[in-house]
Amino acid sequence: MNTRILLVVFFFLVYAKQEVYSQFGFSHELGVITGPVTFYSDYGQRNNFETNINNVGYGIGIVHYINFSYRADCNCYTRDTYFNDHFKIRNEIDYHKTNFEHFGKWVDPDRTSLTADQLRAMMGSTTVLDIGSQLEYFPLSIRDFAARPGSVAPFISLGVHWVNFDPEASSDLGALNTPITTPPKYFNAFQQEGDSTWSVVGSVGVRYKLSPVSDLMLDSRWQYYFSNWVDGLNPSFDNNGVVEVPENKANDWIYWVNVGYIFYID
């Protein structure tokens, strides 16, 4: 899906929700988040530090919150219930891109096999755009946090995002899918076309109250994709094309640490 179309859809949904919820007196927050994205993919070696610190991209997102603790229509607090004082709905659209290479013991300089040369020559990237919502839980009072600049508010969240991804894979040795360029397990196990999937998103973070109408946010996110093609690779079989590759145990997923600025718009 075109990026512009997704942006239009996101802002339309935000506007529509704002119009609906404003009738009930809820308030809204808008912000931006950004930070590094560690992509756990089929490139590199599982549980390898060098792989994890090098296959890192960068992401940016726009976030919108529905705040149940405050009424926009009267500039007053809502009815004092546990849900109103401890939950927010978070809607967002995110974009990130990551470049990939193979790291780990299989591409160490002392490896001189054809497979090692092929792995060293492989590279790829993926561009990801996703949109979705999360339910965010604040164990401490949202009202108390809003009333005191300088206070902090930890939170956790869980939600679902629709994901559009566009991967690429290539080799310095030439076109992939030849015996010269491609290790056997990657034959017919890559794609260059964009696609879409769903994902589950979980976050742990904290807010810092800058002023009555603005917060800083630190957020660490785990996002698990319901597809193993997001990075463009999916080695599913061994050299004989029969048995599943044992190291390919899970779908692609990311860990994203981001900082954000949140502004209370009404």
SVG drawing of the C-alpha trace seen along z (x, -y; Angstrom):
<svg xmlns="http://www.w3.org/2000/svg" viewBox="-21 -24 63 58">
<polyline fill="none" stroke="black" stroke-width="0.4" points="0.0,0.0 1.2,-3.5 2.7,-5.4 0.7,-8.5 -2.5,-6.4 -1.6,-4.9 -0.9,-8.4 -4.2,-9.7 -6.0,-6.7 -4.2,-7.1 -5.1,-10.7 -8.6,-10.2 -9.1,-7.5 -7.5,-9.7 -9.8,-12.6 -12.9,-10.4 -12.1,-8.9 -11.4,-12.3 -14.8,-13.6 -16.6,-10.6 -14.8,-10.5 -15.0,-14.2 -18.8,-13.8 -18.1,-11.8 -15.6,-14.4 -12.4,-12.4 -9.2,-14.2 -6.4,-13.5 -2.6,-13.5 -0.4,-13.6 3.4,-12.9 6.3,-11.6 8.7,-8.8 12.1,-7.8 15.0,-5.4 17.1,-2.4 15.5,0.8 17.2,4.2 15.9,6.6 16.0,10.3 16.0,11.9 17.3,14.8 20.5,12.9 23.5,13.7 23.7,16.1 21.1,16.7 22.0,15.2 25.2,13.7 26.2,10.3 27.8,9.1 24.7,9.9 22.4,8.1 24.4,4.9 25.0,4.7 21.6,5.5 20.1,2.4 17.9,-0.1 16.2,-3.3 12.5,-4.1 10.1,-7.0 6.4,-7.0 3.5,-9.3 1.3,-8.4 -2.1,-9.4 -3.6,-8.8 -7.2,-8.7 -7.0,-9.9 -10.0,-8.8 -9.0,-10.7 -9.8,-14.2 -12.8,-15.7 -12.1,-18.0 -15.6,-19.5 -15.4,-21.0 -11.7,-21.1 -12.3,-18.9 -11.7,-15.3 -13.9,-12.4 -15.8,-10.2 -13.3,-8.6 -13.1,-5.0 -10.1,-2.6 -10.2,-2.3 -10.3,-6.1 -7.4,-6.6 -5.1,-3.8 -5.7,-3.1 -5.2,-4.9 -5.7,-3.8 -2.6,-4.4 -3.0,-4.6 0.1,-5.0 1.8,-4.7 5.5,-3.7 8.2,-3.5 11.6,-1.9 14.3,-0.5 17.1,2.0 20.0,3.1 21.2,6.7 24.4,8.7 25.5,12.1 27.6,11.9 28.9,14.6 31.2,17.6 30.1,18.8 31.6,15.7 34.7,15.4 37.9,14.5 39.3,18.0 36.4,19.6 37.5,20.2 34.7,22.3 32.4,21.4 29.5,21.1 31.4,18.6 32.2,16.5 28.5,16.6 27.3,15.6 29.8,12.7 28.6,11.5 24.9,11.6 23.1,8.4 19.6,7.2 17.2,4.6 13.6,4.2 11.4,1.1 8.5,1.5 5.4,-0.7 2.8,0.4 -0.4,-1.0 -2.3,0.1 -3.5,-0.3 -2.5,0.7 -4.1,0.6 -1.7,-1.1 -1.8,-0.5 -0.4,-2.9 -0.1,-1.2 0.1,-4.7 -2.7,-7.3 -2.8,-9.2 -4.5,-12.1 -1.8,-12.4 0.8,-12.3 -0.9,-15.0 -1.1,-17.3 2.6,-17.4 5.3,-18.5 8.4,-16.5 6.6,-13.3 7.1,-9.9 4.5,-7.4 5.6,-3.8 3.4,-1.9 3.0,1.4 1.0,1.9 -0.2,4.6 -1.8,4.4 -2.0,5.4 -0.5,3.7 -1.1,4.2 2.3,4.3 3.4,3.5 6.9,4.5 9.2,4.2 12.3,6.4 15.4,6.7 18.1,9.3 21.2,9.4 24.8,10.7 28.1,9.1 28.8,12.4 25.9,11.8 22.3,12.7 20.9,14.9 19.6,18.5 22.8,19.8 25.3,22.3 28.0,19.6 26.1,17.0 23.7,18.7 24.1,21.2 21.7,24.2 19.3,23.4 18.6,19.9 17.7,21.3 14.1,20.1 14.0,18.8 14.1,15.1 11.7,12.5 12.0,9.1 8.3,8.1 6.4,6.1 3.7,7.8 1.7,7.4 1.0,9.2 -0.1,8.7 1.9,8.4 1.6,8.3 3.2,5.4 4.2,5.2 5.8,2.3 7.3,1.3 8.1,-2.4 7.9,-5.5 6.7,-9.0 8.2,-12.2 6.0,-15.2 7.6,-18.2 4.7,-20.6 1.0,-20.5 0.6,-19.9 3.7,-17.9 5.6,-14.7 8.8,-13.0 8.5,-9.2 11.0,-6.3 9.6,-3.2 11.1,0.3 9.0,2.4 8.9,6.1 7.0,6.6 6.5,10.1 5.4,10.5 3.1,13.2 5.3,13.8 8.9,15.0 9.3,13.0 9.6,9.5 13.4,9.5 13.1,11.0 14.6,14.4 12.8,17.6 15.1,20.7 12.6,23.5 14.4,26.6 17.8,28.3 20.1,29.0 17.9,31.9 14.8,29.8 13.0,32.0 13.7,31.2 13.0,27.8 16.2,25.8 16.6,26.2 18.0,22.7 15.0,21.0 12.8,21.4 10.7,18.3 9.2,15.6 10.9,12.2 10.7,9.8 12.1,6.5 13.2,4.8 12.7,1.0 14.0,-1.5 12.5,-4.9 12.1,-8.3 9.1,-10.5 7.6,-13.9 3.9,-13.9 1.7,-17.0 -1.8,-17.2 -4.0,-18.7 -7.2,-19.2"/>
</svg>
